[in-house]
Amino acid sequence: MANIDHATDSAYSPEMDGPTHEATYRGFVTFVEIATGVVICWVLSLAVGGVREAWITAIVGVVLGGAAGAVGALSPAIGWRAPAAVAALLAVLLAFY
């Protein structure tokens, strides 16, 4: 993780800071996973709207992607899987609709 051997401040305590760094890193990685899934949903929604000219479906896909991201963020057990499910549905719509 972070190299803390160079800290010169006597008030800096590695015991206090280590778990905080780990928790922040885990939270950041989770956020990036979910946000990437939501952006993929948005791109697939735009592709459905542009290629299939189904703009109402594209709007629904954008809303569902955002809602799935919120569900994934609020439920750590689901995480990135919620936007991935919406992305899979949009990919199927793009391929076969």
Buried (B, 14 or more C-beta within 10 A) or exposed (E): EEEEEEEEEEEEEEEEBEEEEEEEEEEEEBEEBBBBBBBBBBBBBBBBBEEBEBEEBBEBBBEBBBBBBBBBBEEEEBBBBBBBBBBEBBBEBBEEE
